[in-house]
Amino acid sequence: MADHNDLGNEGELRAQAYLREKGYKILKTNWVSGKLELDIVAEKDNILVIVEVKTRSTDTFEHPEEAITLKKIRNLVNAAHDYIFKFDWQGDTRFDVISVIPKGQIFRIDHIEDAFMPPL
């Protein structure tokens, strides 16, 4: 497996651990609907939380959450819609972004709640 895939997988594992520590219940990871994927689907306080995880080896050029384009947002919203329909979710939903950047043996984790609203 390529190094960037290893880093991405490690970032997602760190994000999941972070969310669990904060009281989130992880419902699904890497949930796929057609060609769309949700990194983490979690629940906290009766809110469905769709989490996009962005892991980078450095934030020198672009902070990880800056990599979330309008197209990516649309894909996340469409995948979330599929998830909500499939599992008959009846509550509120929000979209979060977690960026993970390694700093030696430690990982810096930034969690942005309500990172964006679904486009109309």
Contacts in CASP RR format, 6 or more apart in sequence:
PFRMAT RR
TARGET T0000
AUTHOR 0000-0000-0000
METHOD contacts of the structure
MODEL  1
MADHNDLGNEGELRAQAYLREKGYKILKTNWVSGKLELDIVAEKDNILVI
VEVKTRSTDTFEHPEEAITLKKIRNLVNAAHDYIFKFDWQGDTRFDVISV
IPKGQIFRIDHIEDAFMPPL
4 57 0 8 1.000
7 55 0 8 1.000
7 57 0 8 1.000
7 102 0 8 1.000
8 53 0 8 1.000
8 55 0 8 1.000
8 100 0 8 1.000
10 55 0 8 1.000
10 100 0 8 1.000
10 102 0 8 1.000
10 107 0 8 1.000
11 53 0 8 1.000
11 55 0 8 1.000
11 100 0 8 1.000
11 107 0 8 1.000
12 29 0 8 1.000
12 30 0 8 1.000
12 39 0 8 1.000
12 40 0 8 1.000
12 53 0 8 1.000
12 55 0 8 1.000
14 100 0 8 1.000
14 107 0 8 1.000
14 109 0 8 1.000
15 39 0 8 1.000
15 40 0 8 1.000
15 51 0 8 1.000
15 53 0 8 1.000
15 98 0 8 1.000
15 100 0 8 1.000
15 109 0 8 1.000
16 26 0 8 1.000
16 29 0 8 1.000
16 40 0 8 1.000
18 98 0 8 1.000
18 109 0 8 1.000
18 111 0 8 1.000
19 26 0 8 1.000
19 40 0 8 1.000
19 42 0 8 1.000
19 51 0 8 1.000
19 98 0 8 1.000
20 26 0 8 1.000
22 44 0 8 1.000
22 111 0 8 1.000
23 44 0 8 1.000
24 42 0 8 1.000
24 43 0 8 1.000
24 44 0 8 1.000
24 49 0 8 1.000
25 42 0 8 1.000
25 43 0 8 1.000
25 44 0 8 1.000
26 40 0 8 1.000
26 41 0 8 1.000
26 42 0 8 1.000
27 41 0 8 1.000
27 42 0 8 1.000
27 43 0 8 1.000
27 48 0 8 1.000
28 38 0 8 1.000
28 40 0 8 1.000
28 41 0 8 1.000
28 83 0 8 1.000
29 39 0 8 1.000
29 40 0 8 1.000
29 41 0 8 1.000
30 37 0 8 1.000
30 38 0 8 1.000
30 39 0 8 1.000
31 37 0 8 1.000
31 38 0 8 1.000
31 41 0 8 1.000
31 79 0 8 1.000
31 83 0 8 1.000
33 78 0 8 1.000
33 79 0 8 1.000
33 82 0 8 1.000
33 83 0 8 1.000
33 86 0 8 1.000
36 75 0 8 1.000
36 76 0 8 1.000
36 78 0 8 1.000
36 79 0 8 1.000
36 82 0 8 1.000
37 79 0 8 1.000
38 50 0 8 1.000
38 51 0 8 1.000
38 52 0 8 1.000
38 76 0 8 1.000
38 79 0 8 1.000
38 80 0 8 1.000
38 83 0 8 1.000
39 51 0 8 1.000
39 52 0 8 1.000
39 53 0 8 1.000
40 49 0 8 1.000
40 50 0 8 1.000
40 51 0 8 1.000
40 53 0 8 1.000
40 98 0 8 1.000
41 48 0 8 1.000
41 49 0 8 1.000
41 50 0 8 1.000
41 51 0 8 1.000
41 83 0 8 1.000
42 48 0 8 1.000
42 49 0 8 1.000
42 51 0 8 1.000
43 49 0 8 1.000
46 91 0 8 1.000
46 92 0 8 1.000
47 91 0 8 1.000
47 92 0 8 1.000
47 93 0 8 1.000
47 94 0 8 1.000
48 80 0 8 1.000
48 83 0 8 1.000
48 84 0 8 1.000
48 89 0 8 1.000
48 91 0 8 1.000
48 92 0 8 1.000
48 93 0 8 1.000
48 94 0 8 1.000
49 93 0 8 1.000
49 94 0 8 1.000
49 95 0 8 1.000
49 96 0 8 1.000
50 76 0 8 1.000
50 79 0 8 1.000
50 80 0 8 1.000
50 83 0 8 1.000
50 93 0 8 1.000
50 94 0 8 1.000
50 95 0 8 1.000
50 96 0 8 1.000
51 95 0 8 1.000
51 96 0 8 1.000
51 97 0 8 1.000
51 98 0 8 1.000
52 68 0 8 1.000
52 72 0 8 1.000
52 76 0 8 1.000
52 95 0 8 1.000
52 96 0 8 1.000
52 97 0 8 1.000
52 98 0 8 1.000
52 115 0 8 1.000
53 97 0 8 1.000
53 98 0 8 1.000
53 99 0 8 1.000
53 100 0 8 1.000
54 64 0 8 1.000
54 65 0 8 1.000
54 67 0 8 1.000
54 68 0 8 1.000
54 97 0 8 1.000
54 98 0 8 1.000
54 99 0 8 1.000
54 100 0 8 1.000
55 64 0 8 1.000
55 99 0 8 1.000
55 100 0 8 1.000
55 101 0 8 1.000
56 62 0 8 1.000
56 63 0 8 1.000
56 64 0 8 1.000
56 67 0 8 1.000
56 99 0 8 1.000
56 100 0 8 1.000
56 101 0 8 1.000
57 101 0 8 1.000
57 102 0 8 1.000
58 101 0 8 1.000
59 99 0 8 1.000
59 101 0 8 1.000
63 99 0 8 1.000
64 97 0 8 1.000
64 99 0 8 1.000
64 100 0 8 1.000
64 101 0 8 1.000
65 97 0 8 1.000
65 99 0 8 1.000
65 110 0 8 1.000
65 112 0 8 1.000
65 115 0 8 1.000
68 97 0 8 1.000
68 115 0 8 1.000
68 116 0 8 1.000
70 119 0 8 1.000
73 95 0 8 1.000
73 116 0 8 1.000
73 118 0 8 1.000
73 119 0 8 1.000
74 119 0 8 1.000
76 95 0 8 1.000
77 95 0 8 1.000
77 118 0 8 1.000
77 119 0 8 1.000
80 93 0 8 1.000
80 95 0 8 1.000
83 89 0 8 1.000
84 93 0 8 1.000
94 113 0 8 1.000
94 114 0 8 1.000
95 114 0 8 1.000
95 115 0 8 1.000
95 116 0 8 1.000
95 117 0 8 1.000
95 118 0 8 1.000
96 111 0 8 1.000
96 112 0 8 1.000
96 113 0 8 1.000
96 114 0 8 1.000
96 115 0 8 1.000
97 111 0 8 1.000
97 112 0 8 1.000
97 115 0 8 1.000
97 116 0 8 1.000
98 109 0 8 1.000
98 110 0 8 1.000
98 111 0 8 1.000
98 112 0 8 1.000
99 109 0 8 1.000
99 110 0 8 1.000
99 112 0 8 1.000
100 107 0 8 1.000
100 108 0 8 1.000
100 109 0 8 1.000
101 107 0 8 1.000
101 108 0 8 1.000
102 108 0 8 1.000
END
